[in-house]
Every structure is written in structure tokens, then in C-alpha cells.
Amino acid sequence: ALHEARFLATLSERPAKVALPGPYLLTRTMWMECISDRAYADREALARDVVRVLREELAALLAAGVALVQFDEPVLSEVVFGHARERRTFMCGALGEKLDTPAELAFAERLLAELTDGFPRERLGLHVCRGNWSPDESVALHGDYAPLLPILSRAPVGTLFLELCTPRAGDGRLLAQLPRDKRIGIGAVNQKRPEVETADEICARIGPLVELLGPERVLLNPDCGFATFADNPLASAAIAQRKLAAIVEASAQLRARFSRG
């Protein structure tokens, strides 16, 4: 993504965030028996190369002046919310089987720790959602953040970017249990829906969470990205732009409200 970060720097002097796939996401989705084992002895060997490549890219991005690098680990929600007898489908690929939840969470946590070791936490972020591959909410995963709170609390990053606009994400008040040294990016708009949320609607829903968590900790973001598929995005560029504008307006309103408090 370094070439994209450099291109972005020619368009804006604002701080830039770059999102990369996380090490567990890449390892879990790329390990396929009868294919991956032709090159790697086991999944651990594949994971070592995944971490090495991501560390190299992370170092290059930070050296180029990127303000924050976000790692996407949406498969963590599949680990805790997926059901053993369901077809293991997530995003645009299929996960082969239901694996042991505690072991997989521990594996994901170790990979993230190895990836971020030695890098400044304040410039690192972690994103978790429940799937962004279809506009049909009924086929996406459901479940609140309770089973993910331990791994989110220990994550070696300064900011968590979390899906919260959709009711599938459950009660956002659970996030008050996260350590206070972590900033929390709260999903303010649903990128799957064509209806554009107004700034007033966003403030009405997000305001109580800002008060609960502390305005100095809260950032506003879409639930997930707008461009899941480059050639067939869930939202048009025009709708995405309007939703982002609503987030900007809502953040200004909330900043003014809490600065008075």
C-alpha cells in the first residue's frame, strides 16, 4: 500500500490512515490443505511469512509518514459468532471448518503481538466487524462484543475501529469495559445501506456513548469500508461521500456539545 499512501500525500496534507489485512485474516483464509502445504509445512510456517511481510510493509508506511496503520481482523467475529454446522462463508471466501475458539483467539492474539512488536502503539489500529460482503443483513454474523473484549483489551494498538451502527453489533455500552488508554472508533454509519444517515441521527445515537466513554477517546467512522469489492462496491461513491460528510458534521456537533460540558 506504500504507493497508494504516497499518491494520497500528493492530494492532501491531512493525516493519512492506511488499512491492511491483519495477520490472522491472511493466515486463516490462505491456509488450504492440499494447496498451501505444497509450500509450507504447516499453518505456523505460513503465519511466520505473513507476519514478516506485514512488518516490512508497516515499517515502510510509518517511515513514509502515514499517521496510523489499521489492521483488519474481521474473521475474529467469525471465530466467536460462527456456528459449527453452518457453511463457513465469510466476506468473499469460504473458511474450511469451525476451529477451537480459545485456541484460534490465542493464535490471532500472538500473531498481532509479533506483528506490532517494537512499533509505536499510538500509530496502530485494529478493526473488527461482522462481515461486509453482502447488503443482506440477515446473512451477516450477529453478536455483541462480550466474547471479544479480552483480545480487544490486550491488543497492542492505540485505537480500535469497531462496527456499531448495525444492531447486529449489540449493546455498545459493553465498550466501557475496555482500557481507558485505548481510543475507540465507533461505527456511525452503515456502509451497507443506501439511506444516508443525518448528522442529527448520528448524534442522537452516538452521543450517549461519547459521554460514557469520554469525548477524548472517541472517533467516528463507518462500520466498515465502502469498497469491499473494487469492481462492485456495496455503496456508490456518491453515497459514500454523503455518509462521510454526515460523519464530519456529526463530529463537529458532538465536539461543540462536549466542549461546553
Salt bridges, closest charged atoms under 4 A:
GLU44 OE2 - ARG110 NH2 2.66
ASP49 OD1 - ARG52 NE 3.57
GLU56 OE2 - ARG52 NH1 3.23
GLU78 OE1 - ARG28 NH1 3.95
GLU78 OE2 - ARG88 NH2 2.06
GLU104 OE2 - ARG43 NH2 2.91
GLU109 OE2 - ARG154 NE 2.65
GLU114 OE2 - ARG110 NH1 3.10
GLU137 OE1 - ARG168 NE 2.30
GLU163 OE1 - ARG130 NH1 3.05
GLU163 OE2 - ARG168 NH2 3.12
ASP171 OD2 - ARG173 NH2 2.88
GLU195 OE1 - ARG193 NE 3.33
GLU197 OE1 - LYS243 NZ 2.87
GLU216 OE2 - ARG180 NH2 3.16
